[in-house]
């Protein structure tokens, strides 16, 4: 329960959503609680990792997805429009997204198991 509270407090501090009293508590915990510092560093690292995932794909990848969508739509004109557009996009983007999600989930489980 203490670890959950620390995690919520650290995440709130990183996101800038804490009240002044909570910020004061964070500063006090940084000075007094080494386990809070570990959680704060982990949350900061996770935040940076997730920020990297939010970046736009390279232009080459975006162009490849676009051309795959066009080719898929041209090859299957009778298929549903949404399916012909979404299938190539999912095939190109989901493996990378799921890999990051699993990686972050495993890290989260490992830290919570401590």
C-alpha positions as protocol buffer text, in pm:
chain_id: "A"
residue {
  index: 1
  type: UNK
  ca { x: 0 y: 0 z: 0 }
}
residue {
  index: 2
  type: UNK
  ca { x: 286 y: 235 z: 82 }
}
residue {
  index: 3
  type: UNK
  ca { x: 452 y: 153 z: -254 }
}
residue {
  index: 4
  type: UNK
  ca { x: 126 y: 229 z: -439 }
}
residue {
  index: 5
  type: UNK
  ca { x: 97 y: 564 z: -262 }
}
residue {
  index: 6
  type: UNK
  ca { x: 460 y: 645 z: -339 }
}
residue {
  index: 7
  type: UNK
  ca { x: 408 y: 547 z: -703 }
}
residue {
  index: 8
  type: UNK
  ca { x: 99 y: 767 z: -736 }
}
residue {
  index: 9
  type: UNK
  ca { x: 277 y: 1055 z: -566 }
}
residue {
  index: 10
  type: UNK
  ca { x: 584 y: 1020 z: -791 }
}
residue {
  index: 11
  type: UNK
  ca { x: 372 y: 1001 z: -1106 }
}
residue {
  index: 12
  type: UNK
  ca { x: 171 y: 1305 z: -999 }
}
residue {
  index: 13
  type: UNK
  ca { x: 492 y: 1498 z: -938 }
}
residue {
  index: 14
  type: UNK
  ca { x: 632 y: 1407 z: -1280 }
}
residue {
  index: 15
  type: UNK
  ca { x: 305 y: 1502 z: -1450 }
}
residue {
  index: 16
  type: UNK
  ca { x: 281 y: 1825 z: -1250 }
}
residue {
  index: 17
  type: UNK
  ca { x: -63 y: 1747 z: -1109 }
}
residue {
  index: 18
  type: UNK
  ca { x: 12 y: 1772 z: -735 }
}
residue {
  index: 19
  type: UNK
  ca { x: -117 y: 2026 z: -487 }
}
residue {
  index: 20
  type: UNK
  ca { x: 137 y: 2242 z: -302 }
}
residue {
  index: 21
  type: UNK
  ca { x: 98 y: 2023 z: 8 }
}
residue {
  index: 22
  type: UNK
  ca { x: 166 y: 1709 z: -194 }
}
residue {
  index: 23
  type: UNK
  ca { x: 472 y: 1872 z: -353 }
}
residue {
  index: 24
  type: UNK
  ca { x: 601 y: 1954 z: -6 }
}
residue {
  index: 25
  type: UNK
  ca { x: 549 y: 1590 z: 90 }
}
residue {
  index: 26
  type: UNK
  ca { x: 744 y: 1480 z: -219 }
}
residue {
  index: 27
  type: UNK
  ca { x: 1036 y: 1704 z: -124 }
}
residue {
  index: 28
  type: UNK
  ca { x: 1031 y: 1566 z: 229 }
}
residue {
  index: 29
  type: UNK
  ca { x: 1019 y: 1206 z: 103 }
}
residue {
  index: 30
  type: UNK
  ca { x: 1311 y: 1271 z: -132 }
}
residue {
  index: 31
  type: UNK
  ca { x: 1517 y: 1379 z: 166 }
}
residue {
  index: 32
  type: UNK
  ca { x: 1405 y: 1100 z: 401 }
}
residue {
  index: 33
  type: UNK
  ca { x: 1292 y: 792 z: 206 }
}
residue {
  index: 34
  type: UNK
  ca { x: 1535 y: 614 z: -27 }
}
residue {
  index: 35
  type: UNK
  ca { x: 1262 y: 375 z: -146 }
}
residue {
  index: 36
  type: UNK
  ca { x: 1059 y: 675 z: -264 }
}
residue {
  index: 37
  type: UNK
  ca { x: 1363 y: 801 z: -456 }
}
residue {
  index: 38
  type: UNK
  ca { x: 1388 y: 465 z: -635 }
}
residue {
  index: 39
  type: UNK
  ca { x: 1021 y: 478 z: -731 }
}
residue {
  index: 40
  type: UNK
  ca { x: 1056 y: 840 z: -846 }
}
residue {
  index: 41
  type: UNK
  ca { x: 1353 y: 749 z: -1066 }
}
residue {
  index: 42
  type: UNK
  ca { x: 1163 y: 453 z: -1211 }
}
residue {
  index: 43
  type: UNK
  ca { x: 858 y: 666 z: -1288 }
}
residue {
  index: 44
  type: UNK
  ca { x: 1081 y: 926 z: -1452 }
}
residue {
  index: 45
  type: UNK
  ca { x: 1246 y: 660 z: -1668 }
}
residue {
  index: 46
  type: UNK
  ca { x: 907 y: 515 z: -1765 }
}
residue {
  index: 47
  type: UNK
  ca { x: 783 y: 862 z: -1852 }
}
residue {
  index: 48
  type: UNK
  ca { x: 1083 y: 919 z: -2078 }
}
residue {
  index: 49
  type: UNK
  ca { x: 1035 y: 580 z: -2243 }
}
residue {
  index: 50
  type: UNK
  ca { x: 668 y: 648 z: -2310 }
}
residue {
  index: 51
  type: UNK
  ca { x: 752 y: 992 z: -2447 }
}
residue {
  index: 52
  type: UNK
  ca { x: 979 y: 823 z: -2702 }
}
residue {
  index: 53
  type: UNK
  ca { x: 684 y: 608 z: -2812 }
}
residue {
  index: 54
  type: UNK
  ca { x: 475 y: 920 z: -2877 }
}
residue {
  index: 55
  type: UNK
  ca { x: 711 y: 1053 z: -3142 }
}
residue {
  index: 56
  type: UNK
  ca { x: 593 y: 1052 z: -3500 }
}
residue {
  index: 57
  type: UNK
  ca { x: 712 y: 765 z: -3716 }
}
residue {
  index: 58
  type: UNK
  ca { x: 986 y: 832 z: -3968 }
}
residue {
  index: 59
  type: UNK
  ca { x: 862 y: 967 z: -4301 }
}
residue {
  index: 60
  type: UNK
  ca { x: 973 y: 649 z: -4477 }
}
residue {
  index: 61
  type: UNK
  ca { x: 757 y: 434 z: -4246 }
}
residue {
  index: 62
  type: UNK
  ca { x: 459 y: 664 z: -4286 }
}
residue {
  index: 63
  type: UNK
  ca { x: 498 y: 654 z: -4665 }
}
residue {
  index: 64
  type: UNK
  ca { x: 526 y: 272 z: -4661 }
}
residue {
  index: 65
  type: UNK
  ca { x: 206 y: 243 z: -4457 }
}
residue {
  index: 66
  type: UNK
  ca { x: 28 y: 484 z: -4691 }
}
residue {
  index: 67
  type: UNK
  ca { x: 132 y: 290 z: -5001 }
}
residue {
  index: 68
  type: UNK
  ca { x: 35 y: -41 z: -4839 }
}
residue {
  index: 69
  type: UNK
  ca { x: -309 y: 101 z: -4766 }
}
residue {
  index: 70
  type: UNK
  ca { x: -347 y: 214 z: -5125 }
}
residue {
  index: 71
  type: UNK
  ca { x: -226 y: -121 z: -5260 }
}
residue {
  index: 72
  type: UNK
  ca { x: -455 y: -311 z: -5025 }
}
residue {
  index: 73
  type: UNK
  ca { x: -755 y: -101 z: -5124 }
}
residue {
  index: 74
  type: UNK
  ca { x: -676 y: -143 z: -5494 }
}
residue {
  index: 75
  type: UNK
  ca { x: -623 y: -519 z: -5463 }
}
residue {
  index: 76
  type: UNK
  ca { x: -947 y: -577 z: -5273 }
}
residue {
  index: 77
  type: UNK
  ca { x: -1202 y: -325 z: -5396 }
}
residue {
  index: 78
  type: UNK
  ca { x: -1493 y: -532 z: -5266 }
}
residue {
  index: 79
  type: UNK
  ca { x: -1354 y: -557 z: -4911 }
}
residue {
  index: 80
  type: UNK
  ca { x: -1483 y: -334 z: -4638 }
}
residue {
  index: 81
  type: UNK
  ca { x: -1325 y: 9 z: -4655 }
}
residue {
  index: 82
  type: UNK
  ca { x: -1226 y: 23 z: -4287 }
}
residue {
  index: 83
  type: UNK
  ca { x: -1068 y: -322 z: -4299 }
}
residue {
  index: 84
  type: UNK
  ca { x: -867 y: -241 z: -4609 }
}
residue {
  index: 85
  type: UNK
  ca { x: -730 y: 74 z: -4444 }
}
residue {
  index: 86
  type: UNK
  ca { x: -672 y: -59 z: -4093 }
}
residue {
  index: 87
  type: UNK
  ca { x: -515 y: -397 z: -4171 }
}
residue {
  index: 88
  type: UNK
  ca { x: -186 y: -261 z: -4313 }
}
residue {
  index: 89
  type: UNK
  ca { x: -168 y: 4 z: -4042 }
}
residue {
  index: 90
  type: UNK
  ca { x: -212 y: -254 z: -3766 }
}
residue {
  index: 91
  type: UNK
  ca { x: 39 y: -489 z: -3924 }
}
residue {
  index: 92
  type: UNK
  ca { x: 297 y: -212 z: -3944 }
}
residue {
  index: 93
  type: UNK
  ca { x: 244 y: -48 z: -3604 }
}
residue {
  index: 94
  type: UNK
  ca { x: 105 y: -302 z: -3355 }
}
residue {
  index: 95
  type: UNK
  ca { x: 414 y: -521 z: -3309 }
}
residue {
  index: 96
  type: UNK
  ca { x: 625 y: -224 z: -3200 }
}
residue {
  index: 97
  type: UNK
  ca { x: 351 y: -84 z: -2976 }
}
residue {
  index: 98
  type: UNK
  ca { x: 278 y: -419 z: -2810 }
}
residue {
  index: 99
  type: UNK
  ca { x: 650 y: -480 z: -2754 }
}
residue {
  index: 100
  type: UNK
  ca { x: 682 y: -151 z: -2562 }
}
residue {
  index: 101
  type: UNK
  ca { x: 365 y: -222 z: -2364 }
}
residue {
  index: 102
  type: UNK
  ca { x: 486 y: -567 z: -2260 }
}
residue {
  index: 103
  type: UNK
  ca { x: 831 y: -431 z: -2176 }
}
residue {
  index: 104
  type: UNK
  ca { x: 686 y: -158 z: -1952 }
}
residue {
  index: 105
  type: UNK
  ca { x: 438 y: -398 z: -1793 }
}
residue {
  index: 106
  type: UNK
  ca { x: 715 y: -644 z: -1709 }
}
residue {
  index: 107
  type: UNK
  ca { x: 918 y: -365 z: -1552 }
}
residue {
  index: 108
  type: UNK
  ca { x: 615 y: -252 z: -1354 }
}
residue {
  index: 109
  type: UNK
  ca { x: 549 y: -605 z: -1225 }
}
residue {
  index: 110
  type: UNK
  ca { x: 916 y: -649 z: -1134 }
}
residue {
  index: 111
  type: UNK
  ca { x: 922 y: -324 z: -936 }
}
residue {
  index: 112
  type: UNK
  ca { x: 592 y: -398 z: -761 }
}
residue {
  index: 113
  type: UNK
  ca { x: 722 y: -743 z: -666 }
}
residue {
  index: 114
  type: UNK
  ca { x: 1006 y: -587 z: -469 }
}
